[in-house]
Amino acid sequence: MVITHLILNDMLKLKGEIVDICMLLEDKDPNIRDQVKLFLHELHTKGQNNIYNLFPKAISRLSKEF
C-alpha cells in the first residue's frame, strides 16, 4: 500500500515493473486481485496516459521473460 501511494503521488516512477503488478491479477487471493484492479484504475484516472506510456517497456520485458 505504501508503494502504491508513492506511485500514485508521483514520488516513485514505474517502468517495467507494471508487468509484475499486472501479473498479480491472476493471484489466488481475491483481496490482492481487487487491490491491483483498484491501483490500475487509479493510475488510469490520473489522466497522463501513464499506462499507455508503459506498454513498450512492459512488452519488452515480457518478451525477454517468456
Order of alpha helices (4+ residues) and beta strands (2+ residues): alpha-alpha-alpha-alpha
